[in-house]
Amino acid sequence: MDLHLTLDRSAGRLAGQLADRLRDLVRRGVLVPGHRLPSTRDLAGDLNVSRGVVVTAYEQLVAEGFLVSRQGDGTRVARAPVAEPAPASGSAAHRRVLRLAAGMDAGPADPPGIAYDLRPGKPDLASFPRERWATAMRDVLRELPHVELNYPDPAGTRALRTELAGYLARVRAAVAEPGTVVVTAGVAHALSAVPRILLEEGHRLLAVEDPLAHQQLPLIRATGVRVVGVPVDEEGIDVAALARTRARALLITPAHQFPTGVVLSPGRRAALVEWARAADALIIEDDYDGEFRYDREPVGCLQGLAPERVVLAGSVSKALSPALRLGWAVAPPWLAIRLRAARALYDLGSSVPDQHVLARMIATGAYDRHLRLMRRRYRDRRDAFISTLTRRLPEIRVHGVSAGLHAYLELPAGTDEAEVVAQASALGVAVEGVAPMRLRHPGPPAIVVGYARVPERRLAEAVDLLAQAVSDAGRAEPTPRERTDRAR
């Protein structure tokens, strides 16, 4: 098959362009499931590009679940999800949506005594682009029509939803349009609103990754749903274990699982979509650390594979500042309407000037430039952190550092995890243990360390103190099973 692929050489990013073209052909059904793609060498020759460009594009789409690659069988199109139809106009679900739509108007402070705050989930607040934001705000206030200062559309301003739809399609390979984007007060807002809607739809159980960020549990449980943990391994969530829970809703962080840092594997992505369809389930995709990947192009979002089954939740909390309370949810159309209804009912939406500022920054490329700057800065800090850690604590296994702003540090077997955290705090270093993040599935002693807020020189100092804390903590008393194993 002649794929009729064209690349704009003047625009650069040839591998990304090729991945975008192939992804679009799969989505439109031009490339059907099982279709074998040209070899990387042949396609490189046809396009007159280096073979590495094609290899990178294929690898990207394999990671996202659009392609599969097997030894001796080449690269083929994965089994493509078929979009499910919207509720029929006469269905009960459709009538509920119309009734809801009718009548709607068109971090905690640093702990005392801590010199090195290495708790995860915190960006470099000193890097917030104050001047750029202030300039954009002045322009917005000068040019914004008076009518825009009225009560806003509860789903968000049209300007921001339009820019977000384009940005997420371009950067995260999402299937988005302004009508399916709802502006939220950060990801936490979406994690509170969506389960409440699911509860109204008859869902009583929400599956979550185990371990997960323990700060999320009170927020989710306050919605009234019951939480069940599903174990995570080196490929991501265990889909077979998920199916056994009988849950029909799932919260997941596939881009960079918190806290383990695992990226959901291509096979698990495909299995997860199959599970969602078979179970008539909804997936809430927390796009945690989706913008920050250092070894390759960011893996496209799960929502791009099954937009009718996935809600993509993201925010600018890591990219800019959590103080802005600006986020988004890209949802199936029926759920986007429900989310808009919820905003109209409970809080009437987000700040209009701030939404227009963010829309302007995306439209002008200022947001992309800021992200590029922060990726370089965070990569440098990660490298400094890992270099010192490898030298001072070679016995620790490091996971999840190819992306994001934190590292998952697996401590030597038998180490008292809680004591390491306490000793580090006594030395002025704040880290978090993983045990409080586990629901019911045990795991090795480990700590989670964020490296985004601390400059390279001070990171080295913090690691020296952390090494002392690990040494001072010693080993915990062995469990009966460990004593039995040692006796053998």
C-alpha positions in Angstrom: 0.0 0.0 0.0 1.2 3.5 -0.9 0.9 5.4 2.4 1.1 8.8 0.7 3.2 10.2 3.5 4.7 13.6 3.3 7.0 15.3 5.8 7.8 19.0 6.2 11.6 19.1 6.4 11.6 22.8 7.2 9.6 22.2 10.4 12.0 19.7 11.9 11.0 16.9 14.3 10.7 14.4 11.4 10.1 11.4 13.7 7.3 13.2 15.4 5.8 14.2 12.1 5.9 10.6 10.8 4.4 9.3 14.0 1.5 11.8 13.7 0.9 10.8 10.1 0.8 7.1 10.8 -1.3 7.6 14.0 -3.9 9.5 11.9 -4.0 6.8 9.3 -4.7 4.2 11.9 -7.4 6.3 13.5 -9.1 6.9 10.2 -9.1 3.2 9.3 -6.8 3.7 6.3 -4.3 1.3 8.1 -6.5 -1.6 9.3 -5.7 -4.0 12.2 -3.1 -6.5 11.2 -1.8 -4.5 8.3 2.0 -4.9 8.0 3.9 -1.7 7.6 7.0 -1.3 5.5 10.3 -2.2 7.1 12.1 0.7 8.7 14.8 0.5 6.0 12.3 0.5 3.1 10.1 3.4 4.5 13.3 5.4 5.2 14.3 5.0 1.6 10.8 6.0 0.3 10.8 9.1 2.4 14.5 9.9 1.9 15.1 10.1 5.7 17.5 8.3 8.0 16.4 4.9 9.2 16.6 6.2 12.7 13.7 8.6 12.0 11.4 5.7 11.1 12.7 3.5 14.0 11.9 6.3 16.4 8.4 6.8 15.0 7.6 3.1 15.0 8.8 2.8 18.6 6.7 5.7 19.7 3.5 4.2 18.2 4.3 0.7 19.6 4.7 2.4 23.1 1.3 4.1 22.6 -0.4 0.8 21.5 -1.2 1.8 17.9 1.4 -0.7 16.5 2.8 -4.0 17.5 6.3 -5.3 16.7 7.3 -9.0 16.9 10.6 -10.6 16.0 10.3 -12.2 12.5 6.9 -10.6 11.8 7.8 -7.0 11.4 5.6 -4.1 12.5 1.8 -4.3 12.2 -1.2 -2.2 13.1 -2.5 -3.3 16.5 -6.1 -4.4 16.9 -7.8 -1.0 16.6 -10.5 0.1 19.0 -13.8 0.7 17.3 -15.5 3.9 18.5 -18.7 3.3 20.2 -21.8 5.3 19.2 -23.2 8.1 21.4 -26.4 7.2 23.2 -29.4 7.2 20.8 -31.5 10.3 20.9 -34.4 8.4 22.4 -32.4 6.5 25.1 -32.8 7.0 28.8 -29.1 8.1 29.0 -29.7 10.7 26.3 -32.7 12.0 28.0 -30.8 12.3 31.3 -28.1 14.3 29.6 -30.6 16.7 28.0 -32.3 17.3 31.3 -29.0 18.2 32.9 -27.9 20.4 30.0 -31.2 22.3 29.9 -31.2 25.7 31.6 -27.4 25.9 32.0 -25.7 29.3 31.4 -24.1 29.5 27.9 0.0 22.6 48.8 1.0 22.6 52.1 3.9 24.7 53.6 7.4 23.3 54.0 7.7 21.3 57.2 9.7 23.1 60.0 13.4 22.2 60.4 13.6 21.0 56.8 16.5 22.4 54.7 16.0 20.1 51.7 12.4 19.4 50.7 12.6 16.3 48.5 8.9 15.4 48.8 7.5 14.4 45.4 4.8 16.2 43.4 6.3 19.6 43.7 7.6 21.7 40.8 10.3 24.4 41.0 8.0 27.3 42.1 10.8 29.8 41.7 10.7 29.1 37.9 7.2 30.3 37.4 7.3 32.8 34.5 6.1 35.8 36.4 7.0 38.4 33.8 5.5 36.4 30.9 2.4 35.8 32.9 2.1 39.4 34.0 2.6 40.7 30.4 -0.1 38.3 29.0 -2.4 39.3 31.8 -2.0 43.0 31.0 -2.7 42.3 27.3 -5.8 40.2 28.2 -7.2 42.9 30.5 -6.6 45.5 27.9 -8.2 43.6 25.0 -10.9 41.4 26.7 -14.4 42.5 25.7 -16.7 43.6 28.6 -19.1 40.8 27.9 -16.3 38.3 28.8 -16.3 39.6 32.4 -19.7 38.2 33.0 -20.3 34.8 34.6 -18.3 32.4 32.4 -19.4 29.2 30.6 -19.0 26.7 33.3 -17.1 24.4 31.0 -14.5 27.1 30.4 -13.9 29.9 28.0 -14.2 28.9 24.3 -10.7 30.4 23.7 -9.0 28.1 26.3 -11.0 25.0 25.3 -10.1 25.5 21.7 -6.4 26.0 22.5 -6.3 23.0 24.8 -8.0 20.7 22.3 -5.3 21.6 19.7 -2.4 21.4 22.2 -3.5 18.0 23.6 -4.0 16.6 20.1 -0.5 17.8 19.1 1.5 17.0 22.2 -0.4 14.2 23.9 -1.9 12.5 20.8 -5.4 13.0 22.4 -8.7 13.0 20.5 -10.1 16.3 21.6 -12.3 19.1 20.4 -13.5 22.2 22.2 -16.9 20.5 23.0 -15.3 17.6 24.8 -12.9 19.7 26.9 -14.0 20.9 30.4 -11.8 23.3 32.3 -11.3 22.2 35.9 -9.6 23.5 39.1 -6.7 21.1 38.6 -6.7 17.3 38.4 -8.0 17.0 41.9 -11.2 18.7 40.8 -11.7 16.1 38.1 -10.9 13.2 40.5 -13.7 14.5 42.7 -16.3 15.3 40.1 -16.1 12.2 37.8 -16.6 9.6 40.6 -19.6 11.5 41.8 -21.1 11.3 38.4 -20.2 7.6 38.1 -21.9 7.1 41.5 -25.1 8.6 40.1 -24.8 6.2 37.1 -24.8 3.2 39.5 -21.0 2.6 40.0 -20.1 1.7 43.5 -16.5 0.6 43.1 -13.5 2.5 41.7 -10.3 0.6 41.0 -7.0 2.4 41.6 -3.4 1.5 41.3 -1.7 0.0 44.3 0.4 1.8 45.4 -0.9 5.3 44.7 -0.6 8.8 46.0 -2.1 8.6 49.5 -3.2 12.3 49.3 -5.8 11.2 46.7 -7.6 8.6 48.8 -9.5 11.0 51.1 -10.6 13.1 48.1 -11.9 10.0 46.2 -13.5 8.4 49.2 -15.3 11.6 50.0 -17.3 11.1 46.8 -18.9 8.0 48.2 -17.4 5.4 46.0 -15.5 2.4 47.4 -11.9 2.1 46.5 -10.2 -1.2 45.6 -6.4 -1.4 44.9 -5.0 -3.3 41.9 -1.3 -4.2 42.0 1.3 -2.6 39.7 4.4 -4.4 38.3 7.1 -3.4 35.9 4.6 -3.1 33.0 2.0 -1.1 34.9 -1.3 -2.1 36.3 -2.2 -5.9 36.4 -5.2 -6.0 34.0 -6.0 -9.6 34.9 -6.2 -8.6 38.6 -8.3 -5.6 37.7 -10.8 -7.8 35.9 -11.2 -9.9 39.1 -12.3 -6.9 41.1 -15.5 -6.6 39.1 -15.0 -2.8 39.1 -16.3 -0.9 36.1 -14.3 2.3 36.7 -10.5 2.8 37.0 -8.2 5.6 38.0 -4.7 5.2 36.4 -1.5 7.2 35.8 -0.1 5.5 32.6 2.4 8.1 31.5 4.5 7.9 34.8 2.8 5.9 37.5 3.0 7.4 40.9 4.9 6.4 42.9 6.7 3.6 41.1 7.5 5.7 37.9 6.4 2.8 35.6 5.2 3.6 32.1 2.2 1.5 31.1 3.5 -1.0 28.5 1.9 -1.4 25.0 0.5 -4.8 25.8 -1.1 -3.6 29.0 -2.6 -0.5 27.1 -4.3 -2.8 24.6 -5.5 -5.2 27.4 -6.8 -2.2 29.4 -8.9 -0.9 26.4 -10.2 -4.4 25.8 -11.2 -4.7 29.5 -13.0 -1.3 29.4 -15.1 -2.4 26.4 -15.9 -5.8 27.8 -16.8 -4.5 31.2 -18.6 -1.4 29.9 -16.1 0.5 32.1 -14.8 4.1 32.2 -11.1 4.9 32.7 -10.0 8.1 34.4 -6.5 8.9 33.0 -4.5 11.1 35.3 -1.9 12.4 32.9 0.7 12.7 35.7 4.1 14.0 34.5 2.9 13.5 30.9 4.8 16.6 29.8 8.2 15.6 31.3 10.0 12.8 29.5 13.8 12.9 29.0 14.8 9.9 27.0 12.4 10.2 24.0 9.2 11.8 22.9 6.5 11.6 25.5 4.3 8.5 25.1 0.9 9.5 23.8 -2.1 9.4 26.2 -4.3 6.4 26.7 -7.3 8.5 25.7 -6.0 8.6 22.2 -6.7 4.9 21.9 -10.2 4.8 23.2 -11.7 8.4 23.6 -15.2 7.0 24.1 -13.9 5.1 27.2 -11.3 7.4 28.7 -11.4 10.7 30.6 -8.0 12.5 30.2 -7.3 14.7 33.2 -4.4 17.1 33.3 -3.3 20.5 34.6 -0.6 23.2 34.6 0.2 22.5 38.3 3.6 20.9 37.4 4.3 22.9 34.3 3.5 26.3 35.7 2.2 26.4 39.3 -0.3 24.5 41.4 -1.5 27.9 42.8 -3.2 28.6 39.4 -5.8 25.8 39.9 -6.2 25.4 36.2 -6.7 22.0 34.7 -8.8 20.1 32.1 -10.8 17.0 31.5 -11.2 15.6 28.0 -14.2 13.4 28.3 -16.7 11.4 26.1 -19.4 13.8 25.0 -22.0 12.6 27.4 -19.7 12.9 30.4 -18.4 16.4 29.2 -22.0 17.6 29.4 -22.3 16.1 32.9 -19.1 17.8 34.0 -20.3 21.1 32.7 -23.5 20.6 34.5 -21.6 19.9 37.7 -19.6 23.1 37.4 -22.7 25.1 36.7 -24.3 23.6 39.8 -21.5 23.8 42.3 -19.0 26.7 41.5 -19.9 28.4 38.1 -16.5 27.8 36.6 -12.9 29.2 36.8 -11.4 32.6 36.6 -11.9 34.1 33.1 -8.8 36.3 33.0 -6.5 33.4 34.0 -8.1 31.1 31.4 -7.5 33.7 28.7 -3.9 34.2 29.8 -3.2 30.4 29.5 -5.0 30.3 26.1 -2.7 33.2 24.9 0.4 31.5 26.2 -0.5 28.3 24.3 -1.5 30.1 21.2 1.8 32.2 21.1 4.1 29.2 21.8 5.1 30.7 25.2 3.8 27.7 27.0 5.8 25.3 24.8 9.0 27.4 25.3 8.5 27.3 29.0 8.1 23.6 29.0 11.3 23.1 27.0 13.2 25.2 29.4 11.8 23.3 32.4 12.6 19.9 30.8 16.2 20.9 30.4 16.4 22.2 34.0 14.7 19.1 35.5 16.8 16.8 33.4 20.0 18.4 34.7 18.7 18.1 38.3 17.8 14.5 37.7 21.2 13.7 36.4 22.9 15.4 39.3 20.7 13.6 41.7 21.3 10.1 40.2 25.0 10.7 39.8 25.4 11.4 43.5 23.0 8.7 44.5 24.8 6.1 42.5 28.1 7.1 44.2 26.8 7.4 47.8 24.1 4.7 47.8 25.0 2.0 45.2 22.9 -0.6 47.0 19.7 1.3 46.3 17.7 0.4 43.1 16.4 3.4 41.3 13.2 3.3 39.2 11.2 5.7 37.2 13.7 8.4 36.3 13.2 8.4 32.5 10.3 10.9 33.1 8.7 13.0 35.7 9.9 14.9 38.7 10.5 12.1 41.2 12.4 8.9 41.7 11.3 5.6 43.3 14.2 4.3 45.5 13.9 0.7 46.5 15.8 0.2 49.7 17.9 -2.9 50.5 15.7 -5.8 51.8 15.1 -5.6 55.5 15.6 -1.8 55.7 13.3 0.0 58.1 11.5 2.3 55.6 9.8 4.4 58.3 13.1 4.8 60.2 14.8 6.1 57.0 12.2 8.7 56.6 12.4 9.7 60.2 16.2 9.8 60.2 16.3 11.9 57.0 13.8 14.3 58.5 16.0 14.7 61.6 18.9 15.6 59.3 16.7 18.2 57.5 15.8 16.1 54.4 12.1 15.5 53.7 11.2 12.4 51.7 8.2 10.1 51.7 7.9 6.4 52.4 5.9 4.1 50.1 4.2 2.0 52.8 1.5 4.6 53.5 0.7 4.6 49.7 0.0 0.9 49.7 -3.6 -0.3 50.0 -3.4 -4.1 50.4 -0.5 -5.4 48.2 2.8 -5.4 50.0 6.1 -4.5 48.4 9.8 -3.9 49.2 10.8 -1.0 51.5 11.1 2.1 49.4 11.0 5.9 49.5 9.9 8.5 46.9 12.2 11.5 46.3 11.4 14.6 44.3 14.3 16.4 42.8 12.6 19.3 41.0 12.8 22.1 43.6 16.4 21.8 44.6 19.4 23.1 42.5 22.1 20.6 41.6 24.7 21.6 44.2 22.1 21.3 47.0 20.8 18.0 45.6 24.3 16.5 46.1 24.3 17.8 49.7 20.8 16.3 50.3 21.9 12.9 49.0 24.9 12.9 51.3 22.5 13.4 54.2 20.1 10.8 52.8 22.9 8.3 52.7 23.6 9.0 56.3 19.9 8.5 57.2 19.9 5.1 55.5 23.1 4.1 57.3 21.7 5.3 60.7 18.3 3.5 60.2 20.0 0.2 59.9 17.8 -2.9 59.2 14.4 -3.7 60.6 13.8 -6.8 62.5 13.3 -9.7 60.0 9.8 -11.0 59.5 9.1 -14.7 60.3 9.2 -15.5 56.6 12.6 -13.7 56.2 13.9 -15.7 59.2 12.7 -18.9 57.6 14.3 -18.0 54.2 17.6 -17.2 55.9 17.6 -20.5 57.9 17.3 -22.3 54.6 
